[in-house]
Amino acid sequence: MLAAILHGFVLAFGLILPLGAQNVFVFNQGASQPKFTRTIPVILTASLCDTLLILSAVLGVSVIVLTVPVLQIVIFSIGILFLLYMGWAIWKSEPANLSQKEAAMSTKKQILFAMSVSLLNPHAILDTIGVIGTSSLNYHGAEKAAFAAVCIIVSWLWFFGLAIAGKMVGNFDSEGKFLKLINKLSSLIIWGVAVYLIIQLAKSF
């Protein structure tokens, strides 16, 4: 049991740590929203989406995605379009500041973007499905449940931590100048992920 728990912790942390589009978006919202409570929608959405992906991987639903090439191409294509649009939207957005708090992203938009960058991000899907799903095959019963639970807990704690870190950065930038730079860097990283996925998609043909 302990081995399954430690394996789940190290694996989940290793997968979620890299600076991908999902992490960038959660951090960005933590920094951009005028109040931390306004980041709760993006935290919950990203966490719930990851929970869904992890459970799907552990329960074997992921096999469908990995064995149907057409489905992979569709997921990649939709994901690339969403990432390109999200990068553009963040690039154009003005960060919230003391005199213009209404500029912060709305709850509805937060949820939509968080869902797209989580569920329609092929890189994240294949990481979760391919790595966590495959690793879970080593365990059965209570050990498999513990492995999945630890992966999910790490995911939730990580997103809350990212949003808190973003908020701490935002508190030092009341005029939004640094946050505007963060928006630009966030967009570039998201576009970079999209370009990477385009290359991967091209290799599949």
C-alpha positions in Angstrom: 0.0 0.0 0.0 2.8 2.4 1.0 4.6 1.7 -2.3 1.4 2.6 -4.3 1.0 5.8 -2.3 4.6 6.9 -2.8 4.4 5.9 -6.5 1.2 7.9 -7.0 2.7 11.0 -5.3 6.0 11.1 -7.2 4.3 10.3 -10.5 1.5 12.9 -10.2 3.9 15.6 -9.0 6.3 14.8 -11.8 3.6 15.0 -14.4 1.9 18.2 -13.1 5.1 20.2 -12.3 6.2 21.1 -15.9 5.1 24.6 -17.0 2.2 23.6 -19.4 -0.8 25.5 -20.6 -3.0 24.4 -17.7 -0.5 25.5 -15.0 0.1 28.8 -16.7 -3.6 29.5 -17.0 -4.3 28.7 -13.3 -1.4 30.8 -12.2 -2.4 33.6 -14.5 -5.9 33.8 -13.0 -4.5 33.7 -9.5 -2.4 36.8 -10.4 -5.1 38.6 -12.4 -8.2 38.3 -10.3 -8.8 41.1 -7.8 -9.8 38.7 -5.0 -8.6 35.1 -4.4 -12.2 33.9 -4.1 -12.6 34.9 -7.8 -10.1 32.2 -8.7 -12.1 29.4 -7.1 -13.9 28.6 -10.4 -10.7 28.0 -12.3 -9.2 25.9 -9.4 -12.2 23.7 -9.1 -12.6 23.3 -12.8 -9.0 22.3 -13.4 -9.0 20.0 -10.4 -12.3 18.3 -11.4 -11.1 17.9 -15.0 -7.8 16.3 -13.8 -9.8 14.0 -11.5 -11.9 12.9 -14.4 -8.9 12.2 -16.5 -7.1 10.3 -13.7 -10.2 8.1 -13.0 -10.7 7.4 -16.7 -7.0 6.4 -17.0 -7.1 4.1 -13.9 -10.4 2.6 -14.8 -9.2 1.7 -18.3 -11.4 4.1 -20.3 -8.2 5.6 -21.6 -7.5 2.5 -23.7 -10.2 3.7 -26.2 -8.2 6.9 -26.8 -4.9 5.2 -27.2 -6.2 2.6 -29.6 -8.3 4.7 -32.0 -6.0 6.9 -34.2 -8.9 8.9 -35.6 -10.0 9.9 -32.1 -6.5 11.0 -31.2 -6.3 13.2 -34.4 -9.7 14.7 -33.5 -8.7 15.5 -29.9 -5.3 16.9 -31.1 -7.0 19.2 -33.7 -9.7 20.6 -31.4 -7.1 21.0 -28.6 -4.7 23.0 -30.9 -7.5 25.3 -32.0 -8.5 26.0 -28.3 -4.9 26.6 -27.3 -4.4 29.1 -30.2 -7.6 30.9 -29.3 -6.8 31.0 -25.5 -3.3 32.3 -26.1 -4.8 35.1 -28.2 -7.4 35.9 -25.6 -4.9 36.1 -22.8 -2.5 38.2 -25.0 -5.2 40.7 -25.7 -6.6 40.8 -22.1 -5.8 43.6 -19.7 -4.9 42.5 -16.2 -7.1 43.7 -13.3 -5.8 46.6 -11.3 -7.0 48.9 -8.5 -8.8 51.2 -10.9 -10.0 48.6 -13.5 -11.1 45.5 -11.7 -13.8 44.7 -14.2 -11.1 43.8 -16.6 -10.5 40.4 -14.9 -11.8 37.3 -16.7 -15.4 36.4 -15.9 -16.4 33.2 -14.0 -18.0 31.8 -17.1 -14.9 32.4 -19.2 -12.6 31.0 -16.5 -14.6 27.8 -16.5 -14.7 27.5 -20.3 -11.0 28.1 -20.7 -10.0 25.9 -17.8 -12.1 23.0 -19.3 -10.6 23.5 -22.7 -7.0 23.6 -21.5 -7.6 20.5 -19.3 -9.9 18.3 -21.4 -8.9 19.4 -24.8 -5.1 19.5 -24.2 -3.9 16.4 -25.9 -0.5 16.6 -24.2 -2.1 16.6 -20.8 -4.5 13.8 -21.8 -1.8 11.5 -23.2 0.4 12.1 -20.1 -2.5 11.3 -17.7 -3.8 8.4 -19.8 -0.5 7.0 -21.0 1.6 7.3 -17.8 -0.9 7.2 -14.9 -3.2 4.6 -16.7 -0.3 2.4 -17.5 1.3 2.7 -14.1 -2.0 1.8 -12.4 -1.9 -1.6 -14.0 0.7 -2.6 -11.4 -1.9 -2.4 -8.7 -5.2 -4.0 -7.8 -8.0 -3.4 -5.3 -7.1 -1.1 -2.4 -3.7 -0.4 -3.7 -5.1 0.8 -7.0 -7.6 3.0 -5.2 -4.9 4.5 -3.0 -2.7 5.1 -6.1 -5.5 7.0 -7.8 -6.5 8.9 -4.7 -3.0 10.2 -4.1 -2.7 11.3 -7.8 -6.0 13.2 -7.4 -5.0 14.8 -4.1 -1.7 16.0 -5.5 -3.5 17.6 -8.4 -6.0 19.5 -6.2 -3.3 20.7 -3.8 -1.1 21.8 -6.8 -3.8 23.9 -8.4 -4.7 25.7 -5.1 -1.0 26.3 -4.6 -0.5 27.7 -8.1 -3.5 30.1 -7.7 -2.2 31.2 -4.2 1.3 31.8 -5.7 -0.2 33.8 -8.5 -2.2 35.9 -6.1 0.9 36.7 -4.1 2.6 37.9 -7.2 -0.4 40.0 -8.1 -0.5 41.7 -4.7 2.9 43.2 -5.5 1.7 44.7 -8.7 -1.3 47.0 -8.0 -1.0 48.7 -11.3 -1.0 45.5 -13.4 2.3 46.2 -15.2 4.0 43.0 -14.2 0.7 41.1 -14.7 0.6 42.4 -18.2 4.0 40.9 -18.8 2.8 37.6 -17.2 -0.1 37.6 -19.7 2.3 37.9 -22.6 4.6 35.2 -21.3 1.5 33.0 -20.6 0.3 33.4 -24.2 3.7 32.6 -25.6 3.9 29.4 -23.5 0.4 28.3 -24.5 1.2 29.0 -28.2 4.4 27.0 -27.8 2.4 24.1 -26.6 0.1 24.5 -29.6 3.0 24.5 -32.0 4.4 21.4 -30.3 1.1 19.6 -30.7 0.9 20.7 -34.4 4.3 19.0 -34.9 3.2 15.9 -33.1 0.0 15.8 -35.2 2.0 16.2 -38.4 4.2 13.3 -37.5 1.2 11.0 -37.2 0.4 11.3 -40.9 
